[in-house]
Amino acid sequence: MGAAIADFWKNGVAGRLRVFSPDFEEDEMPVDGLFRSFDAMPLLEQTALRMASGRILDVGAGAGCHTLALQDMGRDVTAIDISPLSVETMRAQGVERVLEQDFWTVEEKYDTVLMLMNGIGIAGTLDALPRFFAHIDSILTPGGQLLIDSSDVIYIFEDEEGNVPFRRDAMGVPIDPETGRYYGEFIYQMQYKRIRGEQFPWLYIDFATLAGAAAACGFRAELIQEGDHYDYLARFTRA
């Protein structure tokens, strides 16, 4: 992704950013969308940016569109990304504070942790959510907030009558009987030109399941806004 972002910034155009998964046919991520302005962002993202306050951490900032929008609002924001080319591109665009850093290594405290474009996906699996919320707890200031958006991908599995083939486990979590996994757990791999990245787990999660996991970890979940297609914005604070 970093190579695609750097190409688009330098040339105004980029090749295909291809997305592979054993669960789906090949897909493509539009690179120009990573450079969108505030006005071109989905309403959920606009709401999240307006709600972000205090010292803000933009996790997985990519091309930096959310960070730049927050800077324009006069907010105190730091961007992090694991891609050196993404970090280089953000600096070239005028992002004032950007670090090449893995989310899991963050130690400084923030009033708002912002994880947009399905940022909760970084947890990878449901089983990793306790570790995720423990880390969030370690980097939030007292009274701090986590803002994330995600999608309930159950629509992928619905038949023509709207039925889905899932059972619920003892905790009420919907499980795919064929895989034994939560239905929003996927494996992805990305390729740009001849550069192919490593496979990585990614999580899409319905709000009820996420809220339950958060509560078990000492966090209160609020459903802030719902989008047009199973997507939503949520806020998490310490219970």
C-alpha positions in Angstrom: 0.0 0.0 0.0 2.8 2.4 0.8 4.3 2.0 -2.7 0.9 2.8 -4.3 0.5 5.8 -2.0 3.9 7.1 -2.9 3.3 6.7 -6.6 0.0 8.5 -6.5 1.5 11.4 -4.6 4.5 11.8 -7.0 2.7 11.1 -10.3 -1.0 11.8 -9.7 -1.8 8.3 -10.8 -1.1 4.8 -9.5 -1.4 1.3 -10.7 -3.8 -1.3 -9.4 -3.6 -2.0 -5.7 -4.8 -5.6 -5.7 -6.4 -7.4 -2.7 -6.4 -11.2 -2.4 -8.2 -13.4 0.1 -8.9 -17.2 0.1 -12.5 -16.3 1.0 -13.2 -14.0 -2.0 -12.3 -13.3 -5.6 -9.6 -10.7 -6.2 -10.5 -7.2 -5.4 -8.9 -3.7 -5.9 -8.5 -0.7 -3.6 -8.8 2.7 -5.3 -5.7 4.6 -4.3 -7.1 8.0 -5.1 -9.6 7.5 -2.3 -6.8 7.4 0.2 -6.2 11.1 -0.6 -9.8 12.3 -0.2 -10.6 15.7 1.3 -12.9 16.1 4.3 -15.9 17.0 2.1 -15.4 13.8 0.1 -15.2 11.6 3.2 -18.2 9.4 4.3 -20.4 11.0 6.9 -19.2 8.5 9.6 -15.6 9.7 9.1 -16.6 13.3 9.2 -18.5 12.7 12.5 -15.5 10.9 14.0 -13.1 13.8 13.1 -15.5 16.3 14.6 -15.6 14.3 17.8 -11.9 13.8 18.1 -10.5 16.1 20.8 -7.4 16.7 23.0 -4.3 14.9 22.0 -5.2 12.7 19.1 -3.5 9.6 17.6 -4.4 8.6 14.1 -3.6 4.9 13.8 -2.7 3.5 10.4 -2.9 6.9 8.8 -2.0 5.7 5.3 -1.9 8.8 3.0 -2.8 11.0 5.9 -6.2 12.4 4.8 -7.7 12.2 8.3 -4.6 13.8 9.9 -4.6 16.6 7.4 -8.3 17.3 8.0 -7.7 17.4 11.7 -4.7 19.8 11.2 -7.0 22.1 9.2 -9.4 22.1 12.2 -6.5 23.2 14.4 -6.4 19.9 16.3 -3.4 18.4 18.1 -2.8 15.2 16.1 -0.1 12.6 15.6 -0.2 10.1 12.7 1.4 6.7 12.8 1.9 4.0 10.1 4.1 1.0 9.6 4.9 1.9 6.0 8.0 4.1 5.5 6.7 5.2 2.1 3.4 6.2 3.6 5.2 8.2 6.3 7.4 9.9 3.7 4.3 10.8 1.7 2.5 12.3 4.7 5.5 14.4 5.5 5.7 15.6 1.9 2.0 16.6 2.1 2.6 18.7 5.3 1.6 16.3 8.1 3.4 18.0 11.0 3.7 15.0 13.4 4.1 11.5 11.9 5.9 8.5 13.1 6.8 5.2 11.4 5.5 3.1 14.2 3.4 -0.1 14.9 0.2 0.5 16.9 1.2 -2.2 19.3 4.4 -0.4 20.3 2.8 2.9 21.2 3.5 4.0 24.8 2.6 7.7 24.9 -0.9 8.7 26.2 -3.6 10.2 24.1 -7.0 11.7 24.7 -8.5 10.3 21.5 -7.3 7.2 19.6 -8.7 7.3 16.1 -9.0 4.2 14.0 -10.9 4.8 10.8 -11.4 2.7 7.6 -12.2 -0.3 9.7 -9.4 0.4 12.1 -10.5 -2.4 14.5 -9.4 -4.8 11.8 -5.9 -4.5 13.2 -6.9 -6.8 16.0 -7.2 -9.6 13.4 -9.5 -12.0 15.3 -12.1 -12.0 18.1 -9.6 -13.8 20.3 -7.2 -10.9 20.0 -9.7 -8.3 21.3 -8.7 -8.6 25.0 -5.1 -7.8 24.0 -6.4 -4.9 21.8 -8.5 -3.3 24.6 -5.7 -3.8 27.1 -3.4 -1.8 24.9 -6.0 0.9 24.3 -6.3 1.1 28.1 -2.6 1.6 28.4 -2.4 4.5 26.0 -5.7 6.4 26.8 -5.6 9.3 29.2 -8.2 9.3 32.1 -11.5 10.2 30.4 -10.0 9.3 26.9 -11.9 7.9 24.0 -11.4 5.4 21.2 -13.3 6.2 17.9 -13.6 3.4 15.3 -15.7 2.5 12.3 -16.4 -1.0 11.1 -18.9 -3.0 9.1 -21.1 -6.0 9.8 -20.3 -8.1 6.8 -23.2 -10.5 7.5 -24.8 -9.3 4.3 -22.2 -11.2 2.3 -23.7 -14.5 3.6 -27.4 -13.8 3.4 -29.5 -15.8 1.0 -32.4 -14.4 -1.1 -34.7 -14.6 1.9 -32.2 -12.8 4.2 -31.3 -15.9 6.1 -27.7 -16.7 7.3 -26.2 -20.1 8.0 -24.7 -19.2 11.4 -25.1 -20.6 14.9 -24.4 -18.7 18.1 -21.9 -19.9 20.7 -22.3 -19.8 24.4 -21.6 -16.1 24.5 -24.1 -15.3 21.7 -21.4 -14.7 19.1 -22.4 -15.8 15.5 -20.1 -18.5 14.2 -19.7 -19.9 10.7 -20.4 -23.6 11.0 -18.1 -24.5 8.1 -15.0 -22.8 9.5 -15.8 -22.6 13.2 -14.7 -18.9 13.1 -16.6 -15.7 13.6 -17.9 -14.7 10.2 -16.0 -11.4 10.1 -12.5 -12.9 10.4 -10.5 -12.9 7.1 -7.0 -13.3 5.7 -5.8 -10.7 3.2 -2.8 -10.1 1.0 -2.1 -7.0 -1.1 0.0 -6.5 -4.2 1.1 -3.4 -6.0 2.9 -3.9 -9.3 5.4 -6.7 -8.5 5.4 -6.0 -4.8 3.4 -8.5 -2.9 3.0 -8.1 0.9 2.7 -10.8 3.5 -0.7 -12.3 4.4 -2.4 -10.7 7.4 -5.5 -11.3 9.4 -8.2 -8.6 9.4 -11.4 -8.3 11.4 -14.8 -6.9 10.5 -17.2 -7.0 13.4 -20.8 -6.3 14.1 -21.5 -3.7 16.9 -23.2 -6.1 19.3 -20.3 -8.5 19.3 -17.7 -5.7 19.6 -19.7 -4.0 22.4 -19.8 -7.4 24.3 -16.1 -7.9 23.9 -15.4 -4.3 25.1 -17.6 -4.7 28.2 -15.7 -7.9 29.1 -12.5 -5.7 29.0 -13.9 -2.8 31.1 -15.0 -0.5 28.3 -18.4 1.1 27.6 -19.5 1.1 23.9 -21.7 3.7 22.3 -23.1 3.4 18.8 -22.7 6.9 17.5 -23.9 6.6 13.9 -24.9 4.0 11.3 -24.1 4.2 7.6 -26.1 3.2 4.6 -24.6 -0.3 4.2 -24.1 -2.2 7.5 -21.3 0.2 8.6 -21.2 2.2 11.8 -19.2 4.5 14.0 -18.6 3.6 17.6 -17.1 5.3 20.7 -15.4 3.5 23.6 -14.6 4.8 27.0 -13.6 3.1 30.2 -16.6 1.8 32.1 
